[in-house]
């Protein structure tokens, strides 16, 4: 009995040694050397440049795109105008500063307690070509803004595609380092697992403000590639009297 126990322990130690030897020689699934800081992360203040409102009267802000169909040949472009509805038109084309096509979308807003949202625009851009870079323009007058996105390859089991998985992002300094790290990874789209802005951590009058600040925060990536969303428990905000 004692010999059998000793042999089993030896077998386990041998397996552990072989695993460690493999990890030392190979990556063993490690994709980067990025390590989250162990120190507490603080909220990004609202006057920080990464949360800044874009210049220009009624300029589009919180610009983001998501996949617009199941085939990869359409995107849904969304943005907010703060002062008035403005235009819901997207101009786009395959050459920079040359917009041969256009699409018109919809606009709506809502209220939550004492918060009133800006004017939220959604515009479907479809009939796109695979593996093509498109430039697009939104906004009016001198407050227009320009961005671009790349469509995915044609659907095929062997088509390479790189995506990132992000969840629980929030809007702290750790959130900023996570987003910057992802943007350096070469990812082509984000699968977001929920718990977006963590606005539910703020007082009632500040909830909507933090929704807006988070929309501006992720724009640096989400305006240029699809973010595909899932809701989490932190997307539940309760009315003050509930």
N, C-alpha and C positions, 0 to 999 in steps of 0.2 A: 504494500500500500504506500509506504514511504517512498519507495523507488519510483512508483507510478506518478506520484505527486511531483517528485523532483524532475522526472522526465517531461511532464506537462509544462512545468515552469521553465525548463530549459528551452522547450519548443517555442513558447511564447516570447522569450527573450531573443531567440534566434530570428523570429519573424520581425520583431521590433527593430533589431539591428539591420536587417535587410531593408526595411522600409526607410529607416533613417539614412542608410547609405544611398538609396535611390534619390531621396529628397536632396541630399547634398550634391548629387551630380546633376540633377535635372531641376526643372522649374516646379514640377509637381502641381501644376495648375495655378501657380502664382502668376498673375498677369502684370504686376508692377510692384515697385517698391514703396508705393504710397501708403503712409500710415497716419491714421487720424491722431491728432494731438490728444493727450490725456487730460489737458486742462479744460476747465469749464469754458464753454463758448457763450459769448454774450450776444444779445440782439444787435443787429446792424441798425444804427440810428437812422431816422427818417431823412435826415439831411445828408446822408452819405451819397457819394456820387453814383454808386451802383443802383440806387433807388431813385435817381433823379428823374423828374418829369422832363420830357424832351422840349426843346425850344420851339417857339412859334405858337400863335394862337390856335387853339383847338387841334393841335398836332396829334396824330395817332400815337397811342401809347399801348403798352401791354400786348404788343404784337406777338402772335404765336400761330403756328400752323399744326394741323394734325392730318392724319391720313383721310382722304375723302372718299375712297372706295376700297373694295377688296382686292383690286388688281394692281394697285400702285400707279394708276394713271390719273389721279385726282388728289387735290389737297383742299382742306377747308382752312381759309385764312381768317383770323379773328383779330379784332383790335378794339380799343376804346377811344372815344373822343369825349373830353370832359365838359366842354362848354355848350355845345349844340350838336344835333345829330350829324350834320355834314353829309358827305358822300359815302355811300357803301360800295363804291366801285373799285375794282382792282384792275389796273392796267399791267400787262405782262408780255414778255417776249423772250427770245433766246439770245438776244444781244443786249449788252449793257447800255442803258439810256435809250433803247429803242423798243417801244412797246407797241407791238402790232395787234395785240388782242386785248379784249376787255371782258369783264364779267361783273354783274351787279348782284349785290347781296341784300341782306335785311338788317334792320337795326331795332333794338329794344332796350329798355332799362327796367329797373325794379327798385323797391325800397325794402329795407330791413331795419326795424325799430326807427332810430333817428337818422339812419344812413340812407342816402339816395345815390344809386350808382350813376356812373357816367353812361354814355350811349354806346352800347355793345354791338359791334358789327360782326356779321358772319357772312362770308362769301365763298361759295364753292367754285373752284377752278378745275375744270375737268377736260377730258380729251387730250391729255398730255402724252408726250412720248417718253419711253423708257430711257434711263441713263442719260438724261438731258438736264443741263443747268438752265434754270429759268430765273429771270430777273423780274421783280414786280415793284409796283409803285402804288402807294395809297395816300390819301389826304388831298387837301385842296390848297390852291394859292401857293404862298411861300412856305407853308407848313407841311408840305408833302414829305414823305419819307420813302426811301428805297431799300430793298432787301433782295435776297435771292434764295433759291433752294435747289436741291438736286433730286431728281426722281430716281427711284430704285431700278435695279436691272429687271429684265423680263423674268417672269416667274419660271423658275427651273430648279430642280434639286441641286444642281451644281453651281448656281449663281451665288457668289460670295456676298455677304452682307453683314456689317458690323453694327451691333446695337448695344446700348447701355441700359442697365437696370438701376433705377433710382427710386428711393422711397424715403418718407420722413425727412424731407429736405428742410422745410422751415426757412427762416431768414436770419440766421446767425452768422458769425464769422466762420464757423465750421461749414455752414451751408455754402458760403462763398468759395471756400477751398475745395469742397466737393464739386461744385459746378465748374470751377476752373480746371480741376483735374480731369473731369469728364471731357471738357472741350479740347483738351490736349491729347485725348485718347484715339481720335480718328473715328469715333462712333458716328453712325449715319442716322440714327433715330433713337429716341428714348422710350422705353417702356416704364411708365411711372406707376408705382405700386400703391399710391395713396398717401394721405397725410401731406398735403401740399404746403400751405402757407403757415399752418399753426396759428391762424388768426383767432381761434377759439381760446387762446391763452390770454387775450387782451380784453379790456373792458368793453362794454357794449358799443359805445360810440367810436371805439377804435378798431372794431372788427373789420368794417368795410375798408377803412384806411389801410389796414394791413393786407387785405385782399389785393388792393390796388398796388401797394408797394411790392408785393411778391410778383405780381404780373409784370411789373417793370424790371424786377430783379432777374427773372429767367429769360427775358426777351433776347438777351445776347446769344442764347442758343436756340430758343424755341421759335424765333422769327426766321430761322434759317434751315430748320429741319423738323420733321414731325415729332411731336411728343404725343404718345398714345396713353390715355389716362385711365386710371381706376380710382374710385373714391375710397377713402379710409375713414376711420372713426373721428379723426380731427376735422373732417369736413362737416360735422354736425355742430351747428351753433344754435344755442337755445335763446329764445326771447327772454328778456329780463324777468318777466313775471311767471315764467314756467319753471 
